[in-house]
Amino acid sequence: FELFKDFARDDIQEIAPPLFYIDSKQPVAGYTLMNVLRSLKTIDMEKSVTSEMNILGTQFTNVIKPVFRNEAIPASVHVFRPVESMSHVVISEELAQAMTGKVVGVALIRTQTI
């Protein structure tokens, strides 16, 4: 978590919920949950791969493969959620490189930026 603080201290929130092993009910140590606070309108919806979903009568656009607008992402921002798809978390190339070999339990997927 310290690595994320180094890059994005004001854009993240550390949450330390009680975690327990399902079988033994013993506490699990060494984990931190991170809530990404910054959101930016960055996705080019016309160039992205999307689908439409109807959930309980409300229509939603699901972003399957986002294409980001480079000019909408400030160079100083290293982690954010796109407003168009708040379930995604986006990190900078610089932060991704710094994470290599230091962070476990995270899958990184290279995205397209125009």
C-alpha positions in Angstrom: 0.0 0.0 0.0 2.9 2.3 0.6 3.8 2.3 -3.1 0.3 3.5 -3.9 0.6 6.3 -1.3 3.9 7.4 -2.9 2.1 7.9 -6.3 -1.5 8.8 -5.3 -1.8 9.7 -1.7 -4.8 12.0 -2.2 -6.6 9.8 -4.6 -6.9 6.6 -2.5 -8.4 5.5 0.8 -7.0 2.7 3.0 -9.6 0.5 4.5 -8.6 -2.2 7.1 -11.7 -4.4 7.5 -11.6 -7.4 9.7 -10.8 -10.4 7.5 -11.2 -14.0 8.7 -10.4 -17.5 7.3 -13.7 -19.1 6.4 -12.9 -22.5 8.0 -11.1 -21.5 11.2 -12.6 -18.1 11.7 -9.0 -16.9 12.6 -8.0 -13.4 11.6 -6.2 -12.9 8.4 -3.2 -10.5 8.6 -1.3 -8.6 6.0 -4.1 -7.3 3.8 -5.3 -3.8 3.0 -8.3 -2.8 0.9 -7.8 0.3 -1.3 -10.7 2.5 -2.3 -9.9 4.7 -5.3 -11.4 8.2 -4.7 -10.6 10.0 -8.0 -12.9 9.6 -10.9 -12.3 11.1 -14.4 -14.4 11.3 -17.6 -11.9 9.7 -19.9 -13.4 6.9 -22.1 -14.2 7.4 -25.7 -17.5 5.6 -25.8 -17.7 5.5 -29.6 -14.3 3.7 -30.0 -14.7 1.4 -26.9 -16.3 -2.0 -27.0 -19.6 -1.8 -25.1 -22.8 -3.7 -24.5 -26.2 -2.7 -23.2 -27.7 -4.2 -20.0 -31.1 -3.9 -18.5 -31.1 -4.3 -14.7 -34.5 -4.1 -13.0 -35.8 -1.9 -15.8 -32.8 0.5 -15.9 -30.7 0.6 -19.0 -26.9 0.6 -18.5 -23.9 0.7 -20.8 -21.3 -1.9 -19.9 -17.7 -1.0 -21.0 -16.1 -4.2 -22.1 -12.9 -2.8 -23.7 -12.3 0.8 -23.0 -10.4 3.2 -25.2 -9.1 6.2 -23.2 -8.8 9.8 -24.4 -5.2 10.8 -23.5 -6.0 14.5 -23.2 -8.5 13.8 -20.4 -5.9 12.2 -18.1 -3.6 14.7 -16.3 0.0 13.6 -16.4 0.2 13.9 -12.6 -2.7 11.4 -12.0 -1.5 7.8 -11.4 -4.7 6.1 -10.3 -8.4 6.8 -11.0 -11.8 5.3 -11.9 -13.4 6.2 -15.2 -16.8 7.9 -14.7 -18.1 5.8 -17.6 -17.2 2.5 -15.9 -16.7 2.9 -12.1 -15.9 -0.8 -11.7 -12.6 -0.3 -13.6 -9.5 1.0 -11.8 -6.9 2.6 -14.1 -3.2 3.2 -13.2 -0.4 5.0 -15.0 2.3 3.2 -16.8 4.8 4.7 -14.3 2.9 3.1 -11.3 2.5 -0.2 -13.2 6.3 -0.3 -13.7 6.9 0.5 -10.0 4.5 -2.3 -9.0 6.4 -5.0 -11.0 7.7 -7.7 -8.6 6.4 -5.8 -5.5 2.6 -6.2 -5.5 0.8 -9.5 -5.6 -2.9 -10.3 -6.2 -3.3 -7.7 -9.0 -3.8 -8.3 -12.7 -2.8 -5.6 -15.1 -4.3 -5.3 -18.5 -2.8 -2.9 -21.1 -5.4 -0.5 -22.5 -5.7 1.6 -25.6 -5.3 5.4 -25.4 -6.0 7.8 -28.3 
